[in-house]
Amino acid sequence: MAEQQLGVLKALDVAKTQLYHFTAIVIAGMGFFTDAYDLFCVSLVTKLLGRLYYFNPLSEKPGSLPPHVAAAVNGVALCGTLAGQVFFGWLGDKLGRKKVYGITLIMMILCSVASGLSFGNKAKGVMTTLCFFRFWLGFGIGGDYPLSATIMSEYANKKTRGAFIAAVFAMQGIGILAGGFVALAVSSIFDKKFPAPTYAVNRALSTPPQADYIWRIIVMFGALPAALTYYWRMKMPETARYTALVAKNIKQATQDMSKVLQVELEMEERAEDIVKDPRLNYGLFSKEFLRRHGLPLLGCTSTWFLLDIAFYSQNLFQKDIFSAIGWIPKASTMNAVHEVFKIARAQTLIALCSTVPGYWFTVAFIDIIGRFAIQLMGFFMMTVFMFAIAFPYDHWIKPDNRIGFVVMYSLTFFFANFGPNATTFIVPAEIFPARLRSTCHGISAATGKAGAIVGAFGFLYAAQPQDKTKTDAGYPPGIGVKNSLIMLGVINFVGMLFTFLVPEPKGKSLEELSGETEVEK
């Protein structure tokens, strides 16, 4: 076999880290910023929506969303994301990364704004509109997964490619913090302007009518950073790997990258023959694809699926933890605006202490110790900490042991982000051939989102206490939090085993990984 890589791609692989790499991180990362912001901020305002639209003056507790409405508000965006990942992933390979990239961004901006507007002021109208636009918001966000990862991996050099894709993913952490800070700022301003008594003192007045603006402002703010990057997104040239290997226009690719790299690149002879070789043009459902990439694709999809079950079920015990530490007092002792403030404060603190540092640890170490080691270690540590929380669960929820509980909880999610949460996003963007790269990443990401839906909903029901009298309003009895945690520990362990199917892309060129340089003599 003769290894032949196009000169223009070689130039990208060995390029020094330059300003355009960082521009690409910011442009691609803004989608993730919006993504995390949008998916995260709705968890800050669900309690407020309950108080506003499901208020019952006879109840001792403030209004809350009925189970099926809560599930819809939290879940439609995930379902939209799953559909968007598959559809835009496929489209990104058909039409090119750049064209589709603009479409997803416009969808995110329009739907972010629209989800803060609603038809009518009755519960049904408001929730229906919110869910409708959040589905399409999710659809746009879904497209951003395969495209951002693919664009960043195709622009990067081979030495620091892992860190660059991880940096795009780490913008999620910044989006989560921004969501928290916006909610804190908005609720503080409203609290000063429209003071209200607690629910226990006066049920009707504890939710000032102006509070209806709070959730709308928080939800709509996510459109701003996305809108700011639209111009730059449209100015970015198509990636050289797409232009050369998929569109088979090597001359154009060479011209584009000469501008980006600011060096003169020469187009080599015979270049056309390399990319037109029929043996390298097999499709997704071919035997050749199965032979070369079947197991790695199984590895990428299964690990992402298993990780997201664990990752998205974290919201289950967040309530227990916050109430146990006393960060969030009983609902009846607060008014609606205070409640938003307290929830945002608690979630922002957890993000600052555990989730955000995990992302940046990955950026720092991924090109040193490699994807495989980080993923294996992350799954292993998550298994250990889940079991360490689960078996002595009754011990952790006692008020005296609450600090230990928070530490264990934070470590679990630190190792999710300095572990499989980052690597499952990075690897699918590196190991598949250019003409199927975005599709395969979309498939992997969508399988992950299916896991997220299982994690967020399956465990919502599973974690209910076995005793009928203690379940949350409207839920049937489940297996309890302790057993749910044991199950999650087992799921993480299985994820660790499936990691062995995933190859290590560290330090290799994309063409070497996907076998696109192999042309038989």
N, C-alpha and C positions, 0 to 999 in steps of 0.2 A: 504494500500500500504506500502510495506517495502522499505525504501530508502537505496539502496546499491551502494556504489561507490568503484571502485577498489582501493586497497591500493596504487598502484603506481601512480594513478591519484590524490589521496588525498595528497600524498607526494609532487607532483608538485604544488597543490593548496595552500599548507601551507608553501612551501619553502621560506626561506628568500631571499631577492634580492641579487643575487650573480653576479660574473663576467660573468658567461655564459649568463645571461639575457642581459647584455650589448653587449656581442659578437653577440648574436642573433639579437639585434637591428641594429647593424652595418651591419651584413651580409644581413639581410632582407632589410634594409634601402637603401643599395647601388643600388638595383634595382630601387627604387623610385627616387634616386638621378639621375640615368641615364634617367629614364622616364621623369622627369621634365626638365632635361637639354636638352634632345632631342626635346621634344615638344616645348620647350620655345625658343631654340636657332634659330629655323628656322624663327621665327618672327623677329629676329634681322637682318637676312640676305636677306629677301625677296626684300627689296628696292635695295640692291646691285645687286641681280640677275636681277632685271628689268633693271638697268643701264648697266649691262654687256651684256645681251642677247637680249634686246628689245630697243636698242639705235636707235633713229631716229634723224639724224643731222639737220633736218628741224624744229624739235619741240622746242618750248620755254621751255618746261619742260623736265627734264631727263627721260629716258625710264622707264616704269613701267610694271609689269606683267599684261597681260590682265585678266579680271575678272575670266574667267574659269580656267586659269592657276594658278592664285593666290589661287582660291578655291581648286584646286587639290593639290597643294603643301602643303597647310595648312590642308586639310581635309583627305588626304589618310591615314595619320598616325592614325587619330581618327577612321576611318573605320577599319583599321587593328587591332587597340586596341579592338574595340567592338568584332570582330570575335575571337581574341585571348582570351578574358576574358571568353567567353562561352566555347570554345574548351578546353583550358588548365584547366579551373575550373572543367570541367567534368573529364578530364584526371587525375587531381590531386586526385580525389576520387577513380579512377579506379586503377592507378598504384602506388599511394603513392606520398606524397608531395615532397620528396627528389629527386626522379628520374626525375620528370618533372621540378623541380627547376633548374637543370643543363641545360636542353634543352633550357629553355627560356633565360637563361643568354648567352649561346653560340649564340643564334639567335640575341640577342641585340648587342653583340660585333661585329659579322660579318657584320650585316646590318648597324651599325653605321659607320664602316669603308667604306663599299661599297657605302653608300649614298654620300660620299665625292669624289668618283671616277665617271667618266662618260664616256659613249661611244660617241666619236666625240666631236666637239666643237661648234656645231650649237645649237640654242635654243631648237629645237625639241628633239634632242638626249639627251641633258643635262637634260631637264625637265622630259623626260620620264624615264630616269634612276633614277633620284632623287625620283620621285614619286613611282617607282617600289620598290626600296629598303626601302623607308620610310613606305610603306604599311607593308612590312615584319618586319621592325623594330617595328612598332606599334603592330603587331601580337605577337611578343616576349614580348613587354612591357605589353600587355594585360594579358598574362599569369602570370605576376608578381603580379598583383593586388590580385586575389584570393589566390595565394600561399603564398605571404609574409604575408598577414593578417592572414591566417589560421595557418601558422607555428608559428607566434608570439603569437597568442591567445592560441595555444595548448602548448606552452612552458611556458607561464607566470603563475604566482601565482594569486589567485583570488583577492587579495587586490589591486595590482597595474597593473592588466591586461590592463585596459583602457589606462593608461599612456604609457605602453610599445607599444601598437599598435599605439597609437597617435604619439609616437616618431618615429616609422618606417615611418609613413605618413609624419611627419614633415621634413624628409630628402628631401622631394620635395622642400621645401623652400630653403634648402642649394643648391640643384641642380640648382634652378632658379638663385641664386646669383652667383654660379660658372659659369653658362652660361654668365651672364653679365660680370663677371670679365675676363673670357677668351676673350670675344669679345673686351673688352676695351684694354686688353694687346696686342692682335694681331693687332688691328687697329692702336694703337699708334706706334708699331714697324714699320708697313708698311708705316705709315705717315712720320716717320723720314727718312726711307730708300728711299722712292719713292714719293717725294713731287709732288703735282699736282695743277693746277689752278682750280678755281671754275667753275661750269658749265656755269655761265653767261659770264665768261671771255673767256674760250675756251671749246666748247662742246665736241670735240673729245678727248682732252687731260685730261679732268676732271676725266676720269676713267682710271687710269694706267692699262696696261694689267696684271701687277702682282697682281692686286686686285682680280683676279680669284682664287688666292690661299687662300685669307682671308676666304671666306665662307667654303671652303673645310676643312681648319684647324679647324675652329670653330665646324663644324658638326662632324668631325671625333674624336675630343677630347673626346666626350662622351663615347667612348669605353674604355678609360683608367681605370676609377674607377671600372667599371664592371669587367674588366679583372683581376684587382688586387684581387677581392673578390672570384674569381672562386674556387681557391684552398680551401678556408675556407668553401665555400658552399658545396663542395663535402665531406668535413670531418664531417659535421654536421650529427648526427644520425637522422633517421626517427623519427617523433614525436611519443611520447608514445601513444597518443590517437589514432593515425592512426594504429600503430602496434597492440594495444590491442583491440580497438573497431571495427576496420574495417578488418584488416588482421587476427584478433582473435589469435594473438600470444603473450599471456600475458608474457610468460617466457622471450622472446626477449625484450619486452618493459621494463620489470623490470631490465634486465641486462643493457640496454642502459641508462636508467635513473639513475641507481646506479653510472655509470661512470660520467654522467653529473652533478648530484647533489653531487657526492663524498660522498655518504652514502650507507650503506648496506641496500638494500630493500629485504624483504622476499615476496615470492609469496604466496598469500593466497589460501586456499582450496576453492572449489566451484566457483572459479573465472571464470572458463570456462563456467559454467552454465549461469552466469549472461550475458556474451556477446553473448551466442548462443541462448538466448531466442527469439523465432520466432516473438513474438509480438513487438519486438523492431527493426525488420528488414524490416519495410515497405519501399516502394520505393517512388520516387519523385512524381509519378503520381497517388498515391494511395489515397483513401478516408481518410485514417488515417493521411496522411501527410497534406491533405487539412484541416482536422479538427484541427490538432495541430498547424500547421505552416502556413496555408493559409493567414490569415490576417497579421501576422508579415511580411511575404514575400511581400505582397502587400504594406505594409508600407515602407519596405526597398527600393523596386524598385521605387515606386512613388516619395518618397522624394528625392531620388538620381537623378531621371529624372528631377524633377522640379528645384532642386538646380543647376544642371549643365547647364540648359538653361540660368539661370541668370549668372552663374559663367563664362561661356565661351563667353558670349556676351560682357564681359568687354572690349575686344579688340576694340569694336566699337567706344567707346568714348575716348579710350586712345589717338587716334590721335588728336581729338578736344582738349583734355586737354593739351597735351604736346605743341601743337601749341599755344594754348591760353596763357599758362604760359610763352611761349617764350623759353622753353627748347630745342625745335627743330625748328630752323629757316626754312625759305622757301627753298625747295629743290635746286632751281637754285643758291642759294648763298653758296652752299657747294660743295666740290668734293666728289667722291664716298666713300673715306676712312673716311672723317670727318663725313659723314652721319651715317655710321655704329657706329662710336664712340658716336655720340650724342644720337642715339636711344638706344644704350646699356646703356648709362649713365642714361637716363630718366627712363628706365624700371628697372634698378638696384635700383635706389633711391626709386621708388614706392614700390618695393619688400621689401627693407630694412625697410621702414616706416610702411607699412600696412600688407603685406601678411605674412612675416616671423614671426613677433611678434604674430600674430593670432594663428599660429600653436603651438607655445610654451605655450601660455595661455591655450590652450586645454590640453596639456600634464600636466600642473601644476594643473588644476582644475577638470579634468574629473572624477577622483576617489573620489573627495570631493562632487561636486554638481550633478554628474551623467550625463549620455548621454542625457537623455530626456530633462532635463532643459537646457543644452547647445544648443541642436538642436532647441528647441522652442524659446529660447531667440535669437539665431542667425537669424532664419527666420523672427522673429518679427522686429529685428533691421534692417535687410536688406530691409524689406518692408518699414519701416519708412524712411530710407535714400534714397531709390529709389524714393519714392514720393516727398521727400524734394528736390531732385535734379530735378525731372521731372516737377512739376507744375510751379515753377518759373525758368524754364530752360533758358528763354531769359535773365533773370537777371544774372544768373551765368556766361554766356559766355561773358559778358562785361569785358573788361580788368581790371577794378577796383576791381571786385569781384572774381578774379581768385584764390586767396588764399583760400577763402571759398569753392570754387568748388573742389579744390584738397583735402581739409580736408574732405568734405562730401564723395568724391569718395574713399578716403583711408579708411574711417570708414566703408563704405559698405563692402569692401573686408577684412577688419580686422574681421568683424563679420561673414563673410562667413567662414573664417578659424577657428575663435574661435566660431564655430557653425557648421552648417550642413555639410560643406565640409569635416570636420574631422569625425564627428559622423556617417555619412552615410557610411563611410569606415569601421568604427570600429564595429558597431552593427551586421552586417551580419556575421561577423567572430565569433560571440559569441552565437547566439541564435538557431542555427540549429544543428541537430545531426551530429556526426563526419563523418558518411559515406556519408553525403550529404552537408557537410559544405562548401567545396571548390566549389561545383557546385552552391549552392545557392548564395554564395558570387559573383561568376562569373556572374550569371544571374542579380543580383542587379547592379553590376558594369557596365555590358553591357547596361542595361536600362539607367544608368547614362550617358554612352557615347552617346547613342542615343539622349539624351537631349543636350549633348555637340554639336552634329552635328546640331541640331535645333538652338541652341544658336549661334553657330559660323556662320552658313550660312543663316538660315531663317532671322535672324536679320540683317545680312549684307545687304540683299535686303530691309527688312522692314525699316531700319533706313535711307534709301535714302530720300532726300527731296521730298516733293510733287510737287515742281516746276520742270518741265522737264529740264529747262536750268541749274539747279544747281547740278544735280546728278553727281556722279563720272563717269569717262569715261566707257562706255559700260554697265551701269546699268539702268534698268527701274526706274521710280519714285516710291517711297515707301510711308510709312505713316509718315516719319520724325523721328528724334531722340527723340523728346519730347513724342510723342505717344508710341514709342517703350519702353521708360523708364516707362511709366504708365503701359503698359502691363507687363513688368518685375516685377513691384511692385505687381501687382495682382497675378502673378505666385508665387512669394515668399509667399504671404498670403495663397494661396492654399497649398503650401508646409507645412506651419505651421499647417494647419488643418489635413493633412495626417500624421503628426508626432504622432498624438494620437493613431495610429495603432501600433506604435513601442514599444515593452516592454522595461523595464529598466533592463539591465543586471548587474548593479553595485553590486559588493560584492558577487555575487553568483558563484558557480562553473559551468563550461560549461555543465556538465552532468545534473545538476539540471535545467538549462535553457532549455536544449533540451529534457528533460524528459527521458534521457537514464538510469537514476538510478531507474526508477519506475519498479519494478518487483513485480507482485501481489503475495501475500503469497499463 
